[in-house]
Amino acid sequence: MEQWLKKLRKGYGKKLVSIHFWNAWIVVILAVTGLMLVGGFWREILGIGRVWLKWLHIIVGLAMLAPIVYYLILASKHWKQLRNKPWQKVNTIIVLVLLVGWLISGLVLWQFKLAGPKWSNAALLTHDLLTWLGLPYIIYHSITRTKWLKDSTRRTVSATTSTKDIHGTADSLGTSGENTAAAISTPSSDRTAARKSPDQPQKPEPVYTRRAFIRSAVGVGLAVTLGPTFVSWVGRNLSIDNSIDSMLENDPNRMSPLPQPAAASSPPIGGGAEGHFRVYTVTPIPSFSNENWSFRIDGLVERAQVWNWEQFVKLARTVQVSDFHCVTGWSVYKNTWEGIPLKKLLTQAGVKPGAHSVKFYSGDGLYTDAITMDQAQMDDIMVAVMHDGKPIPADLGGPVRLVIPQMYAYKSVKWLNRIELIDSEHIGYWEERGYDKDAWLTGAAQRIPNISS
């Protein structure tokens, strides 16, 4: 074992630089793909590409394990070189914490079903927090260190280091970002300078160097560009007001009377939702009142149904607990939904023999989706009016939204105000952009209750 480790550590300077190089590209790819996944701007442009992007993010994230493990093999020798360099030690520790934290939290998010809601929600928060705190540090460090590393007096490996190790080294583990590799060998000019007499006068350094100015400019630029996004993230994830109550206080919907929760909803039998919804929309969030809201079921039905709000809120409702999964990787667990089962509404309207699909319309006037008549027989599809014992705010798709627990959330149409039975297949909004038209969660087909063959 010792011989194997000795062989691996031979010429470790070059190996550290190689680790730095590959780690840099890995984190660049993770940063770009991660920011694109959370950025609303890219949702419309990428379509199904967001799902492929998620898998690229996962695969590259797993690849990050290789440079971390390789560095740990070389770490003891590198650490000796840093014994008189406390700030470089601190930098190395920060970088290792960031990389290991990203890797572990990413693994938990990837295997969220095995981890369960408590761990996966904690992992999501940790992953985001490390990104918003760590990414600016990594970019700043990488950009400003590019020229810094060319100063031979600041290298980890000095000119007096033995020849077998003077192949060079990165200043630390190497953070990532655009800095792909440091200048690693000691140039002859540096060796000549090292042989000069210590009494030889040195050129005075300015109080505020060009390098320091560049560092400051980069720091300010990062603060301006990433700062607002980070503050927004904090508001969504850490604010004490990030709750249904807070959303309802600012809810643009003005519906009267408000629905009153059933006993199973208040307190919610699910114990309260675990996790945070991320608000995605393809249009500005619409608002409704009694005057402009109605709900209808039409198409291939025996008895078309139309309700105004006062009538709809009086319909008998049931309560169920289910998880909510977005195709891009986040989840909210143990939601207590209260509403009308889709099967009940379809039975009340009477389905004509020629009906093939159930098409759902969003009140935003643009979004639609559909499921087949067979899929519509699932007992847990609900036209929901309440969440955890409270009215559904507009941010979450209220006053009425569809809930299909066995499918990814893009099937659960928000601001639902019309159901139409049609005689053919319908390609929904995201399906037109490449998403799977069935949207089953992994293993869901085996858990469908009472689906007709």
ZIVEN-V737103 format. One record per helix or strand of 3 or more residues. SS is the DSSP state (2 for helix, 1 for strand). FROM is the first residue (numbers start at 1). LEN is the number of residues. Records with the same first field share a line. If there is no record, write none. Layout:
BEGIN
SS=FROM-LEN / FROM-LEN
END
This chain:
BEGIN
2=2-8 / 12-27 / 40-7 / 49-33 / 86-25 / 112-37 / 152-3 / 163-3 / 188-8 / 210-28 / 244-6 / 309-4 / 342-8 / 375-3 / 394-3 / 409-3 / 431-3 / 444-3
1=294-6 / 305-4 / 318-8 / 331-11 / 357-6 / 368-5 / 381-7 / 401-4 / 416-7
END
